[in-house]
Amino acid sequence: ELLRVHAPEYVEAVQRLSAAGTATPSPLAADDAERAAFLGRATVAQVMTRDVVTVGPHDTVEDAACLLHRHRIGALPVVDAAGGLLGMLSESDVVRAFVEILSASGPASRLEVALPDRPGELARAVRILGEELGLNLNSVLVPPAPPGAERRTAIVHLATIDPREAVAALEAAGFQVGWPSLEGDLRSLPREGG
């Protein structure tokens, strides 16, 4: 009952990492009488994982996200050099960090720019936006391209609520641009009342 009430998804089962581990969610249905009975008598030590994947306080959020994904877990104990527990890093913490990294703190616009997959193309696009137009870039993300792809897509957050000048300049330089995305370009949507 304690597991279900106090930690429906994750149980912090460690006071000291060297002596214990973490409990992970399990598909235990509350209406299944046998499983419910097991939960009523099981201890954390009986259900926890002993081979614990951890991160340190100076590891990057990106590395922690990779560990969560690779090991299919929802949280990581954060430990110091001696293995002492400092805290827990959850999937929600990682998502929040990525949202903070990618989101603008003020007015901004999101563009997708299709880049030929060759050196210098991202720099050329950034030079147009920053040096020629004087726009600040809040963030730029270029996910990996599929194998054999001839182009990559840069996701650009600009510090402006009206990116039309940026879109026009990038397109004049030969880039394909979508606002906010290549597939969902606002310029191609029908206007209300028209």
C-alpha positions as CSV (number, residue, x, y, z in Angstrom):
1,E,0.0,0.0,0.0
2,L,2.9,2.4,0.8
3,L,4.4,1.9,-2.7
4,R,1.1,2.7,-4.4
5,V,0.2,5.7,-2.2
6,H,3.6,7.4,-1.8
7,A,5.3,6.6,-5.1
8,P,3.0,5.5,-7.8
9,E,5.7,5.8,-10.5
10,Y,9.1,5.8,-8.8
11,V,10.3,4.8,-5.3
12,E,13.4,6.3,-3.9
13,A,14.8,3.2,-2.3
14,V,18.2,4.4,-1.4
15,Q,19.6,6.1,1.6
16,R,23.0,5.1,0.6
17,L,23.5,3.9,-3.0
18,S,26.2,1.4,-2.0
19,A,23.7,-0.5,0.2
20,A,20.6,-0.4,-2.1
21,G,19.1,0.5,-5.4
22,T,16.0,2.1,-7.0
23,A,12.5,0.7,-7.5
24,T,11.1,1.1,-11.0
25,P,7.5,1.1,-12.1
26,S,5.9,-2.2,-12.7
27,P,2.7,-3.1,-14.5
28,L,0.9,-4.1,-11.3
29,A,-2.8,-3.7,-11.7
30,A,-4.7,-2.6,-8.6
31,D,-7.7,-4.8,-9.5
32,D,-5.6,-7.9,-9.8
33,A,-6.1,-9.6,-6.4
34,E,-2.9,-11.7,-6.5
35,R,-0.7,-8.7,-7.4
36,A,-2.4,-6.5,-4.9
37,A,-1.8,-9.0,-2.2
38,F,1.9,-9.2,-3.3
39,L,2.1,-5.4,-3.0
40,G,0.6,-5.6,0.4
41,R,3.4,-7.8,1.8
42,A,6.4,-6.9,-0.5
43,T,9.2,-4.7,0.7
44,V,11.1,-2.2,-1.4
45,A,14.2,-4.4,-1.1
46,Q,12.3,-7.3,-2.8
47,V,11.3,-5.3,-5.8
48,M,14.1,-2.8,-6.4
49,T,16.9,-3.0,-8.9
50,R,20.3,-3.5,-7.4
51,D,22.4,-2.7,-10.5
52,V,21.7,1.0,-10.5
53,V,22.6,3.3,-13.4
54,T,23.6,6.7,-12.0
55,V,24.8,10.1,-13.1
56,G,27.1,12.6,-11.3
57,P,26.2,16.2,-10.6
58,H,28.5,17.4,-13.4
59,D,27.3,15.1,-16.1
60,T,25.4,16.8,-19.0
61,V,21.7,16.7,-19.3
62,E,22.2,15.2,-22.8
63,D,24.2,12.3,-21.4
64,A,21.6,11.7,-18.7
65,A,18.8,11.7,-21.4
66,C,20.8,9.1,-23.3
67,L,21.1,6.9,-20.3
68,L,17.4,7.1,-19.5
69,H,16.6,6.2,-23.1
70,R,19.2,3.4,-23.5
71,H,18.2,1.7,-20.2
72,R,14.5,2.4,-20.6
73,I,14.2,3.9,-17.1
74,G,12.4,6.9,-15.9
75,A,14.8,8.3,-13.3
76,L,18.5,8.3,-12.4
77,P,20.0,8.7,-8.9
78,V,22.5,11.6,-8.9
79,V,25.5,10.5,-6.8
80,D,28.8,12.2,-5.7
81,A,32.3,10.7,-6.2
82,A,31.9,8.6,-3.1
83,G,28.6,7.1,-4.3
84,G,26.4,9.1,-1.9
85,L,23.0,10.0,-3.1
86,L,22.6,13.7,-3.9
87,G,19.1,13.5,-5.5
88,M,17.1,12.1,-8.4
89,L,16.9,13.2,-12.0
90,S,13.6,12.2,-13.6
91,E,12.4,12.2,-17.2
92,S,10.3,15.3,-16.3
93,D,13.5,17.1,-15.2
94,V,15.2,16.3,-18.5
95,V,12.2,17.4,-20.5
96,R,12.0,20.7,-18.5
97,A,15.7,21.3,-19.2
98,F,15.4,20.7,-22.9
99,V,12.3,23.0,-23.0
100,E,14.3,25.7,-21.2
101,I,17.2,25.3,-23.7
102,L,15.0,25.4,-26.8
103,S,12.4,28.0,-25.7
104,A,12.8,31.7,-25.9
105,S,12.3,33.8,-22.8
106,G,10.7,36.6,-24.8
107,P,9.0,37.1,-28.2
108,A,10.3,34.6,-30.7
109,S,9.6,32.7,-33.9
110,R,10.4,29.1,-34.9
111,L,11.7,28.3,-38.4
112,E,12.9,25.2,-40.0
113,V,15.6,25.6,-42.6
114,A,16.5,22.8,-45.0
115,L,20.3,22.7,-45.3
116,P,22.3,20.8,-47.9
117,D,24.3,18.3,-45.9
118,R,27.7,19.8,-46.6
119,P,30.2,21.8,-44.5
120,G,29.4,25.5,-44.2
121,E,25.7,25.6,-44.9
122,L,24.6,26.1,-41.3
123,A,27.2,28.9,-40.9
124,R,25.9,30.5,-44.1
125,A,22.3,30.6,-42.8
126,V,23.4,31.9,-39.4
127,R,25.5,34.6,-41.1
128,I,22.4,35.8,-43.0
129,L,20.3,35.9,-39.9
130,G,22.9,37.4,-37.5
131,E,25.2,39.5,-39.5
132,E,23.1,40.6,-42.4
133,L,19.7,41.0,-40.7
134,G,21.0,41.7,-37.1
135,L,18.7,39.1,-35.5
136,N,19.5,37.2,-32.4
137,L,19.2,33.4,-32.5
138,N,17.7,32.1,-29.2
139,S,18.6,28.5,-30.2
140,V,19.6,26.3,-33.1
141,L,19.1,22.6,-33.2
142,V,20.2,20.3,-36.1
143,P,19.0,16.8,-35.5
144,P,20.9,13.9,-37.3
145,A,19.8,13.3,-40.8
146,P,18.8,9.8,-41.9
147,P,21.5,7.8,-43.6
148,G,22.0,8.8,-47.2
149,A,20.0,12.0,-46.8
150,E,21.2,15.0,-48.9
151,R,19.9,17.6,-46.5
152,R,19.4,18.3,-42.8
153,T,16.8,20.4,-41.1
154,A,17.9,23.2,-38.7
155,I,15.3,24.3,-36.2
156,V,15.9,27.9,-35.5
157,H,14.3,30.1,-32.8
158,L,14.7,33.8,-33.7
159,A,14.2,36.7,-31.3
160,T,11.4,38.2,-33.3
161,I,7.7,37.7,-33.6
162,D,7.7,38.5,-37.3
163,P,10.2,36.4,-39.1
164,R,9.1,37.3,-42.7
165,E,12.2,39.3,-43.4
166,A,14.4,36.3,-42.2
167,V,12.3,33.8,-44.3
168,A,12.7,36.0,-47.4
169,A,16.4,36.5,-47.0
170,L,17.0,32.7,-46.4
171,E,14.9,31.8,-49.4
172,A,16.7,34.4,-51.6
173,A,20.0,32.6,-50.6
174,G,18.5,29.3,-51.9
175,F,17.4,27.7,-48.6
176,Q,14.0,26.1,-48.2
177,V,12.3,27.6,-45.2
178,G,9.2,26.7,-43.2
179,W,7.5,28.8,-40.6
180,P,7.1,27.2,-38.0
181,S,8.0,24.0,-39.9
182,L,8.7,22.7,-43.4
183,E,5.6,20.5,-43.3
184,G,3.3,23.0,-41.5
185,D,4.3,26.4,-43.0
186,L,1.9,29.1,-41.9
187,R,2.3,30.9,-45.2
188,S,0.6,28.0,-47.0
189,L,-2.4,27.7,-44.7
190,P,-5.7,29.3,-45.9
191,R,-6.5,32.6,-44.3
192,E,-9.7,33.0,-42.3
193,G,-12.5,34.7,-44.2
194,G,-10.7,34.2,-47.5
